[in-house]
Amino acid sequence: MSDDEQPESADDDWFERGLSADAADTDANEATESTTTDDTPDEQDDPSPEDAPPATDSFGVDDADGFNLTESADGEFGLDSDDFGMGSDADFGMGGDDSFGLGDDSLFDDDFASAFGTAPGGSGGTDFEDDDIDSDIPRIDIGILGLDDMIQGGVPESSLMVAIGSAGTGKTTFALQFLHHGLENDEKAIYITLEESREQVINTAVEKGYDFDTYVETGQLAVIDLDPVEMANSLDNIRSELPELISEFGASRFVLDSVSLLEMMYDQQAKRRTEIFNFTRALKHAGITTMLTSEASDDNPYASRHGIVEYLTDAVFILQYVRPSDFRETRLAVEIQKIRNANHSRETKPYEITGTGLSVYQQANIF
C-alpha cells in the first residue's frame, strides 16, 4: 500500500478500545475483534537522521579552509595564531623538539599500551572487567535463563531493544518471556501485536505457563491487536498519545510485535526511516523499557529486514539458525550484538525453544 492511498479515519481511541476489549473478553470469556479505524498522518517535520551531508574527501581541507601552516625558525611547522586559538608555533602540545614529540629514533619508541596507560600495572588503563562500566541507571533482567547471565549486570532501564530473527527463531516467545518476567515482579506491561489476534497472544502465553489471562483481568496487562495499516495511518496520534497513556496505565515494559509489519506500510525508504525514527523516539521519551521484534534480512541474518531499527535501538539480540556443514542438526543460536551502557558477552550461544520459553545454554558452545 502506498503512502498516498492511506484512508481517512474518525477515531483516535485506539488504546481505549484495546482496554475495553480486554474487559469485555474477560467478562464474556469469548473472542471479540477490535474495530479498526484510520487516521491520516500529518506530515513529519523531523528530518531523517541520515539526511546529513556527506563528508568531503581528502580530509575536506583546501586553500580556503583557513588552515595556514607557518615555518618557525627551527624548521617546525605550526598553525597560525588564529587557527584553533593556538600559538603560531603550535605543535599540538606534543613537544617542540620534533614533529609530534615522539623522538628521533623511531615513530613509536614507547610501548603503545604504556603510552596510553593501558599496560599491565599502568595507571589509567582499561581492562574491561565485568564491573568497569559503573552507572547509576537501574538495571533489569530480560527474564530468559542463560541470556541474563550473558548480560553482565542487566539491561539499563528504559532501554529500547530489538530481537531480530527469521521465521521460527522464537521472536514472539522472546517478547512474551520479557513481559512475563516483569509481570511476575508486579510490574505493569503493554503488548501490541500487529501479526496475531489478542486472543492468540493470550492463549500462546497461557500454554507456556504465563498467566496472561489473569494479568489482563486484574488490569496489570493490556494486550492490543492492531492492523498494521491502521497503525501506520494512525501513527501520528499513537505517537503523540503513547507517552501519556503509558504513564496513566503505569506500565514499565512494552512490546511491539513486530516492527517489520509497520515498516512495510511505507513504500518510500525516506518516509519509512522518518516514521520509525519518530516512533522509537517517542518510546524513549516515554521512559519505558521496550522490546521490538523484527524480521531478519533475507541476505543477512545480522540485520533487520529494512536495516533501520538496529541503529535506533539501545540493544540488539540476534536469533538465528546455525546449520553445520555435515547437516546433522540445525541449531538455534543467540548473539548480543550490542547493549549501550552495559557489558555483555560477545559469544554466540545455543538456545532451545521449550514448552516454557527460551533457554540459553551459556556454558555450551555452538560447535
Buried (B, 14 or more C-beta within 10 A) or exposed (E): BEBEEBEEBEBBEBBEBBBEBBEEBBEEEEEBEBEBBBBEBEEBEEEBEEEEEEEEEEEEEEEEEEEEEBEEEEEBEBBBBEBEEBEEBBBEEEEEEEEEEBEEEEEEEEEEEEEEEBBEEEEEBEEEEEEEBEEEEEBBBBBBBBBBBBBBBBBBBBBBBBBBBBEEBBBBBBBBBBBBBBBEEEBBBBBBBBBBBBBBBBBBBEEBEBBBBEBBBEBBBBBBBBBBBBBBBBBBBBBEBBBEBBEEBEBBBBBBBBBBBBBBBBEEBEBBBBBBBBBBBBBBEBEBBBBBBBBBBEEEBEBBBBEBBBEBBBBBBBBBBBEEEEEEEEBBBBBBBEBEBBBBBEEBBBBEBEEBBBBBBBEEEBE
